[in-house]
Structure formats: C-alpha cells, structure tokens
Amino acid sequence: MSVMKPPRIQNITELHSLLGLPGPEHPLISVINVETVKRSFEKKPASLIFDFYAIALKHNSGGKFAYGQEQYDVKEGVMFFLAPGQVFIPPEVAEEQMSGWALYVHPDFLWSTSLAGSIKRYEYFDYSVNEALFLSEKEEAIIVGVMQQIQMEYFTNIDKFSQDIIISQVETLLNYADRFYHRQFLTRKIESHQMLDRLEAFLTSYFNDADLIIKGLPTVQYVAEKLNLSANYLSSLLRVLTGRNLQQHIQDKMIEKAKEKIANTELSVSEISYEFGFDHPQSFSRLFKAKTGITPLAFRRAFN
C-alpha cells in the first residue's frame, strides 16, 4: 500500500491560489492577514510542504490549537516557523476563530542579501511545529507591528530600495522571535525542568543498559526523538538552562559512567572505551581528558 505524499506548494503564487487570494504583489514574498483568508477547503489537506520559508503568528479566539498529536489550550498568540521542504500540519481550528499574520519568503528573494546566509543561524526553523513560540500580549503586539510594517512596504510601489527595507524588517522579526524563544525557555520553568528530568532519566537508563557495548554512544538525533522533541529545540533549551548543548550532555553522562567503571572495576581503559562504542581507545582517552583534565589512567591511580 503506497503512502500519499503531502501536496507540495512550490511558489508564492501557487499558495495564493490555494488560499483563494489574488496573485501576490511580488512573486517571491507575501504577507497575509489571516482574517482575509476566507476560503473553505472541500477536503482540507492533512499536511503540506512549502518550498519557501513560512513565519506565522496565529491567534485562536476559540482557545484551542491542535498540531499533530499536540493540543494547546491557549488564547495567546502562537508563532511557528517552517524552512523550505518541511512538512506542515495545518491546525485543527475553525476559520472564523482564527486570526493573525503569515509571512512567506522564497529563498530566491534572499539571494545576494545578508539574510541569505544568516537565516540559517535561527535554529527555530528546525524546531517541530509542536515546539511553537507562545507570545505574551506585549510580545504579540510587537510581532504584529513588524508584520504590519512589512505589509506596508509590500504594498508600496516596488523600487530599488524595497528589497533591502523588507529584508531588514524580516531580520527584525527573526531577532524578536529569537529573544522571545529565549524568554519562553526561562519562564516555562515547570515544562523546562521536567524536560531536564526526562533527559537525565533517559541517559541514566541508556548508559546502565547491558547492551551499551552493542548500541554505542547515543546520537543527538536519537535522544531527541526518544524525548519527542527536535534535536535543535532540545539543544536550544539546554543551552539556555544549563549553558551546554545536547551533545555535551550526552558526553558528560558518558564520562560520569566511565568514571564509575574506572574507579570500581578491573576493566582496562581499552575495554571501557569499547563498551562505550569507541573503535579506538585513544579517542576515548582524549575525550576523557578534555572533559576532566586528566587521563583515564591518572584518574584510576587516584583511587589506588
């Protein structure tokens, strides 16, 4: 049985047609007030793929958003970001309850601009949709203000300054989102620290598993998937809360377990390194020294 691929929206004009809107003012960029989208789909697609960037601020007066298996009982603004090629699952909410803004930017619009390369540093484009940004009332007002500025320029007669002005406004929007995500990691303390507890429990269980020698060190992607998060989101959260990314957390947990084996067993350093999936003991020793400041043998001698 073949699996149906999500419909692919290749350009801004095609998106406008899908939404029942007039053609875009510019073929490579569009800013839409969600309330102006009145089209009802006969058969709403379960998912879509855009070949361009999507930045959306949605506000639901009904109080509930559903993205995939996640449901949010909120009335504040929810902001999410999609990079070209990512799968988007439309929210399950009635159109009359939805308001907000959506900005769509084709990569070709960024060509030869400063944002063409720097947009990749905004990690939230690789977050899952269910890792959305929840905005306070003040934050939402800021984002709406920037969206309105972009829209104003978008509907101004295109001239040689238009692209640079819009690019700078998009950068402002992205920088505000960066700030607000950082705030979210800090203010949603219960969820954040529950995630740290889940990570700690998972890594402890993983490194205590008798099959560790077969499995080797867990990858960043593997750990994130087990926690039902994207790797970028989890690493971003950890950097804000602990100053270390996910890869460093995995390595620190491995070193903690390695110290136990070095201090409390007769296993050689080579045997311990193989248990952790290292093909070469030298690689294990270098990592151990980088993390602890001493070699595994020196650490063992301290207990004799």
VMD Tcl script that draws the C-alpha trace (Angstrom):
set ca {
  {0.00 0.00 0.00}
  {1.61 3.27 -1.13}
  {1.73 6.26 1.21}
  {0.32 9.51 -0.15}
  {2.89 12.28 -0.18}
  {1.83 15.68 1.17}
  {0.96 18.24 -1.53}
  {3.95 20.43 -2.37}
  {3.42 24.18 -2.76}
  {6.30 25.33 -4.94}
  {5.86 29.09 -5.08}
  {4.01 32.05 -3.59}
  {1.59 32.36 -6.50}
  {0.50 28.76 -6.06}
  {-0.04 29.38 -2.35}
  {-2.27 32.39 -3.05}
  {-4.32 30.29 -5.44}
  {-4.72 27.58 -2.80}
  {-5.91 30.16 -0.27}
  {-8.31 31.79 -2.72}
  {-6.39 35.07 -2.72}
  {-5.48 37.38 -5.61}
  {-2.00 36.99 -7.02}
  {0.85 38.26 -4.82}
  {2.28 41.77 -5.16}
  {5.71 40.14 -5.52}
  {6.28 36.59 -6.84}
  {8.85 35.77 -4.13}
  {7.27 37.15 -0.95}
  {3.84 37.60 0.60}
  {2.47 38.87 3.90}
  {-1.10 37.89 4.70}
  {-3.56 38.98 7.34}
  {-5.12 35.62 8.21}
  {-8.57 37.16 8.62}
  {-8.61 37.93 4.88}
  {-8.37 34.22 4.03}
  {-11.97 33.11 3.69}
  {-11.59 30.03 1.55}
  {-13.01 26.76 2.86}
  {-11.35 23.63 1.55}
  {-13.63 20.89 0.29}
  {-11.07 18.47 1.59}
  {-8.55 20.05 3.90}
  {-5.06 18.59 3.33}
  {-3.69 16.67 6.29}
  {-0.27 18.17 5.64}
  {1.59 20.41 3.20}
  {5.15 21.03 2.10}
  {6.26 24.57 1.24}
  {9.30 25.27 -0.94}
  {9.77 28.58 0.87}
  {10.07 29.98 4.38}
  {6.89 30.43 6.40}
  {6.61 32.58 9.51}
  {3.17 32.60 11.07}
  {1.52 34.21 14.05}
  {-1.86 32.63 14.77}
  {-4.36 33.70 17.37}
  {-7.32 31.45 18.14}
  {-10.34 33.02 19.82}
  {-11.71 29.53 20.48}
  {-8.79 28.84 22.80}
  {-7.51 25.54 21.36}
  {-4.84 24.73 18.80}
  {-4.13 21.21 17.65}
  {-0.92 20.42 15.79}
  {-0.48 16.72 15.07}
  {-0.84 14.89 18.37}
  {-0.35 18.03 20.45}
  {-3.20 20.27 21.62}
  {-2.76 23.65 23.25}
  {-5.47 25.19 25.41}
  {-4.40 28.80 24.97}
  {-5.75 32.09 23.70}
  {-2.46 33.96 23.38}
  {-0.62 34.17 20.08}
  {1.23 31.11 18.83}
  {4.13 31.62 16.45}
  {5.83 28.96 14.34}
  {8.46 28.80 11.63}
  {9.00 26.50 8.66}
  {12.02 26.16 6.39}
  {11.69 25.07 2.75}
  {10.91 21.36 2.45}
  {9.47 20.89 5.93}
  {6.10 19.22 6.41}
  {3.40 21.46 7.87}
  {0.31 20.06 9.58}
  {-2.46 22.71 9.48}
  {-4.04 23.47 12.88}
  {-7.41 21.95 13.67}
  {-9.42 25.09 14.32}
  {-12.42 26.74 12.69}
  {-11.51 29.51 10.23}
  {-13.86 32.01 11.87}
  {-11.92 31.61 15.12}
  {-8.51 32.20 13.54}
  {-6.69 35.50 13.23}
  {-3.08 36.54 12.89}
  {-0.42 37.04 10.25}
  {1.64 34.90 7.90}
  {4.82 35.83 6.07}
  {6.08 33.68 3.20}
  {9.54 34.26 1.74}
  {11.00 32.29 -1.16}
  {14.77 31.61 -0.83}
  {15.33 33.40 -4.14}
  {14.16 36.65 -2.52}
  {17.12 36.40 -0.15}
  {19.64 35.86 -2.93}
  {22.71 38.13 -2.59}
  {21.40 39.65 0.67}
  {22.87 39.40 4.17}
  {19.93 37.24 5.25}
  {20.69 34.55 2.66}
  {23.37 33.08 4.91}
  {22.39 34.38 8.33}
  {18.87 32.95 8.24}
  {20.41 29.53 8.92}
  {21.53 30.67 12.38}
  {17.93 30.95 13.54}
  {17.58 27.43 14.90}
  {13.83 27.62 15.38}
  {13.36 26.98 11.66}
  {14.39 23.41 12.52}
  {12.06 23.10 15.50}
  {8.96 20.98 15.13}
  {5.65 22.79 14.76}
  {4.60 21.44 18.18}
  {7.55 23.38 19.64}
  {5.82 26.65 18.82}
  {6.55 30.01 20.40}
  {3.85 31.23 22.79}
  {3.67 35.01 22.94}
  {2.60 37.31 25.73}
  {0.18 40.09 24.86}
  {3.03 42.61 24.67}
  {5.17 40.31 22.53}
  {2.28 39.64 20.18}
  {1.77 43.38 19.73}
  {5.44 43.77 18.76}
  {5.27 40.96 16.19}
  {2.02 42.31 14.72}
  {3.62 45.73 14.45}
  {6.57 44.38 12.48}
  {4.27 42.33 10.25}
  {2.24 45.46 9.52}
  {5.40 47.36 8.62}
  {6.37 44.59 6.20}
  {2.87 44.66 4.72}
  {3.01 48.44 4.29}
  {6.28 48.18 2.37}
  {4.98 45.16 0.47}
  {2.08 47.17 -0.93}
  {4.23 50.21 -1.72}
  {5.31 50.57 -5.32}
  {8.34 48.34 -5.77}
  {11.58 50.25 -6.28}
  {15.31 49.66 -5.81}
  {15.00 50.14 -2.03}
  {12.12 47.74 -1.47}
  {14.09 44.52 -1.07}
  {16.63 45.98 1.38}
  {13.90 47.53 3.51}
  {11.85 44.32 3.64}
  {14.95 42.23 4.37}
  {15.82 44.46 7.33}
  {12.25 44.19 8.63}
  {12.32 40.39 8.31}
  {15.61 40.34 10.24}
  {13.97 42.43 12.97}
  {11.12 39.93 13.12}
  {13.53 36.98 13.41}
  {15.59 38.67 16.12}
  {12.49 39.36 18.20}
  {11.48 35.71 17.81}
  {14.95 34.68 19.00}
  {14.53 36.84 22.10}
  {11.03 35.53 22.82}
  {12.10 31.88 22.50}
  {14.88 32.55 24.99}
  {12.28 34.05 27.34}
  {10.00 31.04 26.86}
  {12.72 28.60 27.90}
  {13.18 30.56 31.12}
  {9.58 31.38 32.02}
  {8.04 27.98 31.36}
  {10.08 26.57 34.24}
  {7.91 23.56 35.01}
  {7.94 22.27 31.45}
  {11.64 23.07 31.03}
  {12.77 21.32 34.19}
  {10.51 18.36 33.55}
  {12.33 18.02 30.24}
  {15.69 18.10 32.03}
  {14.47 15.37 34.38}
  {13.31 13.26 31.43}
  {16.67 13.71 29.71}
  {18.58 12.75 32.84}
  {16.42 9.64 33.39}
  {16.76 8.57 29.76}
  {20.56 8.95 29.68}
  {20.94 7.16 33.02}
  {18.88 4.24 31.76}
  {20.73 4.18 28.43}
  {24.22 4.06 29.97}
  {23.16 1.44 32.52}
  {21.88 -0.86 29.77}
  {23.78 -4.12 29.43}
  {23.61 -3.74 25.63}
  {25.59 -0.48 25.69}
  {28.58 -2.15 24.05}
  {26.35 -3.03 21.09}
  {24.49 0.27 20.89}
  {27.41 2.61 21.48}
  {27.00 6.29 22.29}
  {23.52 7.64 21.52}
  {23.34 10.29 18.83}
  {21.81 13.69 19.40}
  {19.02 12.84 16.97}
  {18.28 9.53 18.70}
  {17.98 11.10 22.17}
  {15.77 13.94 20.91}
  {13.43 11.54 19.12}
  {13.09 9.43 22.26}
  {12.02 12.56 24.12}
  {9.60 13.50 21.29}
  {11.45 16.73 20.52}
  {13.54 18.03 17.66}
  {17.29 17.95 18.25}
  {17.63 21.71 17.72}
  {14.86 22.60 20.15}
  {16.25 20.36 22.88}
  {19.77 21.70 22.39}
  {18.50 25.29 22.45}
  {16.56 24.64 25.65}
  {19.59 23.04 27.30}
  {21.93 25.87 26.31}
  {19.61 28.43 27.90}
  {19.06 26.44 31.11}
  {22.50 24.85 31.58}
  {24.92 26.51 29.17}
  {25.56 23.19 27.42}
  {24.03 21.65 24.32}
  {22.64 18.14 23.95}
  {25.88 16.67 22.60}
  {27.74 17.94 25.66}
  {25.08 16.48 27.98}
  {25.45 13.07 26.33}
  {29.23 13.21 26.64}
  {29.08 14.38 30.26}
  {26.80 11.47 31.14}
  {29.14 9.05 29.40}
  {32.14 10.44 31.31}
  {30.22 10.14 34.58}
  {29.55 6.46 33.84}
  {33.14 5.93 32.66}
  {34.45 7.29 35.97}
  {32.39 4.67 37.82}
  {33.84 1.87 35.71}
  {37.41 3.15 36.00}
  {37.18 3.55 39.79}
  {35.14 0.45 40.66}
  {36.04 -2.27 38.15}
  {39.13 -4.11 36.94}
  {38.33 -3.38 33.30}
  {41.15 -1.85 31.30}
  {40.75 1.57 29.72}
  {40.58 -0.13 26.32}
  {37.77 -2.43 27.48}
  {35.84 0.51 28.93}
  {36.26 2.51 25.75}
  {34.91 -0.39 23.67}
  {31.90 -0.65 25.99}
  {31.03 2.91 25.08}
  {31.31 2.19 21.39}
  {34.72 3.72 20.71}
  {36.66 1.93 17.99}
  {39.92 3.42 19.23}
  {40.83 3.76 22.94}
  {42.85 6.88 22.10}
  {39.67 8.70 21.08}
  {38.03 7.81 24.39}
  {41.11 8.92 26.34}
  {41.26 12.26 24.51}
  {37.59 12.97 25.25}
  {38.00 11.91 28.88}
  {40.97 14.25 29.35}
  {39.18 17.10 27.58}
  {36.25 16.71 29.98}
  {38.13 16.03 33.23}
  {41.60 17.50 32.75}
  {43.34 14.16 33.38}
  {43.74 10.86 31.54}
  {41.70 7.77 32.45}
  {44.85 6.10 33.87}
  {45.64 9.11 36.01}
  {42.06 9.11 37.28}
  {42.38 5.40 38.19}
  {45.66 5.94 40.00}
  {43.95 8.48 42.25}
  {41.87 5.62 43.70}
  {44.82 3.28 44.34}
}
mol new
graphics top color blue
foreach p $ca { graphics top sphere $p radius 0.5 }
foreach p [lrange $ca 0 end-1] q [lrange $ca 1 end] { graphics top cylinder $p $q radius 0.2 }
display resetview
